[in-house]
Structure formats: C-alpha cells, structure tokens
Amino acid sequence: MKAKTVAILESRLGSQLGDLVGKHGGRPLLAPALAEVPDLDRAGIARRVAELQARPPTVAIFQTGVGTQALFRATDALGHTPALLDLLGRILVAARGPKPTAALRSRGVRIDRSAREPFTTAEVLDSLQGVALRGERVLVQRYGETNVGLDNALRAKGAYGASLGPFGAAPVLGWIRSALMACGVGILQIAYRCPACAVWRRPAVPCVPMTSPSVSLQALMVNGGEYFR
C-alpha cells in the first residue's frame, strides 16, 4: 500500500482491519460510519416480553455477543430479566457463535443448538435442521441492522419472525468527509461485510473520489450492495 492512508469505516472490526492495513504497509485511519445507539423504549420492551411470555416462540436465535449482553443490560435496568430467563428456559435456544454462547452462559441460559464455523447465517439455519418451523414463531435477537438473509430464510420455511433488542444503528456522518480529507484521503475504498455469509464484498462502484461534488456521505449500507449515496 506504499504508506497510503486507508480510511476504515467499519465499526466493530475496525481495529482488526487496521492491523491488516498496517501489515501491508498502509496507514489505517479509523472512521466508523455507524454507531450503536440505545433504543430503550421501556414500555415497548415491557410489552414485548409480556407478549412473548403469553405467546412463546418456538425458537430464539442469538446472533452476537455484544447484542446479547446489551439486551440483558436493558432487561436488568427494566426489571424484566427474570421474565426473559423464564421464557428462554421454555423454548429452544440457538447461538450463532462463541460470543453469544458466552453471553448466554453467563446468564445461565441453556443452549440447545450452536452454529458451526464460520458462524454465518447458513450455519445457523443448518443447526435448526429437524426443527419444525412452519407456522411457528422465531425470536431473533436484533443487533442494529436487520439480518435480511436470516429473515428471508425463516419466512421461506413458513416461520413468523419476532425481534428483540435494545440497539439500533445510526450513521455518524457530520465529520467524516472533512476528517478524511484533512488526513489526506483522496480515494474512499468502499466495502461491506455481508451479514448472511460473513464475506467482505465490493459494491458495483467501490472507489469514490473524496473531492467529487456529487459525493454526499449519507449512509453506509450494511445489508446489500449499495454504498454512499
């Protein structure tokens, strides 16, 4: 990379990508384009937990460790953790990988199905083989962006999805263009990590000149092939 400055817009894996850039001779500049913001609707969470207790889902899928921990912190603050644990004790619990597994075990939650490596949506679905889902409800732990691939796959199996999670993803945009240009970033290399397959991909137009007047940094697409628009 010949000492080029490389802007990294990823939030959760920014430090790992920065190390990779450094190993190839580049200068990493961490500029996360999304931030996780609390979405603590106390009344909404109370209603959802009560509704799930009254009409329990068949399966609960936990996708990330950070999201699982945040969910329990929220229910702790609201006094709903005992009800959530009671619910999880009565249904089948699936974990996407070691991080949600560790978070669930720290709360004494039994784990019935575990996805194998590389812990993508495909492995989550494989772990549910033999589970009758048609006409059943599946609770999916939300962690910001929606896992469209998982939602579509569950819908194709005839399941009805229900989400639960205290966080949403919000763009952090106001300072990005000026900060990147001040650091000498002339070209913005755009990539996104497909949540369904855990593979880094390039969209159709992966390189955008930072000086282009047509570039407006509005949103980083995390669930498809779009880019900054």
N, C-alpha and C positions, 0 to 999 in steps of 0.2 A: 504493500500500500504506500510505500515511499513517504512515510511521515505525514500522510494526508489526515486531515481531521474528519472523523466519521461520526455523524450525529446518530444517536441511538434513541429511538422514540418509544421503545418497549418499556413497560413499567416494571413488571415482575421479574423479568430475566435480563434487565439492563446491565447488571454487574457482570453476569456471565458472558454476555455478548461483548461487553467492554474488554474483558480479559482476552477474548478471542481476537478482537481487532488489534489489541496490543501485541499479541503473539505474531501477528502478520505485519507488524511494522507501522500500524496506524496509530493515531491519537484519538481515543474514544472520547466523545462528548455526550454525557448522559442528559437527555432532554425528554423525559417521559411525556407523552401526549395525552395520556389518560390518568386520572386519579380516582381511587375508590373513595366514595363519599357515603357517609351514613345515610341510611334511608329508614330511620326509626319511626315508623308510623305505629305508635303504641297501640292505638285502638285497632289498627289493621292487623298487627301481629297477634293480638289477643283474639280477635275474631277468627283468624286463620287457624290458630292452634285449637281453639274450641271446635271449629268446624271439622278439622281433621280428626279430632277425638270422636266426634259424633258420627262421622263417616270416614273411617280409617282407610287409607290407601292400602294396596296390596304390597307395594314395594317402595322403599325410599332409596334414592341414589345420591350419594355424596361425592361431589366432583373434585373439590380442592380442600387442602388442609386449612388455608387461611380463611376460606369461606365458612368452613365448618366451625372453626374457632370463633369467628365473628358472630355467627348465628347463636352460639351458646352464650357468648358475652351479652348479646342483646336479650336473650330469654332470661339470663341471670338478672339483668337490670330490671326486667319487667315482671319477674317473679313467676315465669312460665316454664322454667326448666323442668320441674318435676312432671308437669303435664306432657312436655315433649319427650322426656325419657320414658314415660309410661306408654306413649304412643309407639315409640321406636321398639319397645320391648314386645309389642304385639304384632309387628309386621316384619317382612323380610327386608334386611338392610344390605345394600351393596355399596362398596367403596371402589373408587376409580384407581387408587394407587396407595403407596405407603404413607403419604402425608395426611389424606383424610382418614386413613386407617388409624394412624397415631392419635389424631384429634378425637376420633370417636372412642378409642380405647381409654383415653384419659378421662372420659366421662362414663366409663363402664358400659358402653353400648356394645352389644353383641353384633358381630359382623358375619353375615351369612354367605355372601358372595364377594369375591375380590377379583378385580380385573388383573390380568397378567401383563407383563411388559409388552409394548411400551406404554401401557396405561392410557390408551386413546378411547374414543367413543366406541370403536369397533370391538375392543376387548371388554368394555363394559357390557355391551349387548351380548357378546359371547358368554359372559359369566351368568347371564339370565336365561340361558337355554334351558328348556324344560319347565320354565315358569309360565303358567297360562296368564297372558296379559289382555286378551281380547275382552273388552267391556270392563276392565279393571282400571282403577286409578293408580298412577305412579307419581310419587312425590319426588321432585328434583330439587336438590339444593342449588340455589342460584348464587352466582359469584360475580355479578357485574353484567357481563354480556350474556346473551342467551345462546346456549349451545343448539344452534338450529339443526345440526345433523342428528343429535340425540332426540330432539323434539319430533323431527320428521320420522325417524325410525320407530319411535314409540307409537306415533299416530298410525304408521303403516301396519303395526301389529294390532291395531284396534284398541290401544290403551288411551286413557284420558289423563292428561298431564296436569299436575298442580305444582307450583313453585313455592319455595320458601327461602328467604334470605334477606339479610339486613343491609346489603350494599348494592349500589349501582355504579356504573362507570360514567364519569363526566370528563369532557375534554379540558385540558389545561392548555389554553391557546394564546392568551394575550401577549405573552413574552417570547414565544418560540421563534418567530421569524427574526426579530431584532437580535435575539441572543445568538442564534445560529449564524447570522450574517456577521455579527461582531466578532465571532470566533473564526471567521474565515471559511465558513462552509459555503461553497459555491454551488454544489450539486447535492440535492437531497435524494438519497437512495432509499426507496420505499419497499418494504416487505411486510408481510403479515403472517402470523402463525395460525394455521387453520386449526380451530379447536376440535374439529372432528377427527383429524388424523395426526395432529402434533407435528406437522411438517411446515417448515418455513417456505413460503412461496413469494413469487414476484407477481404483481398485477400486470396488466397489459402495458401500462406506461410507468415503468418503475423509477425513472430518473426525471426529476423536475428541477430546472434552474431556479435557484433561490431569488434571482433578480427579475424573474418573469413577472410582469404586472398582472398576468392572468391567474397567478397562484394565490389562492386565499386559503390559509390554513384553518379549516373549519372543523374537520372531524377525521379521526383515524379509524378506518373501517377495520373491524376485528373479526367479522363473521362472513366475509365474502371477498370479492375481487375488486372492490372499489379502493380508491386511495384518496388523498386530499383533494377536495373539490371546492 
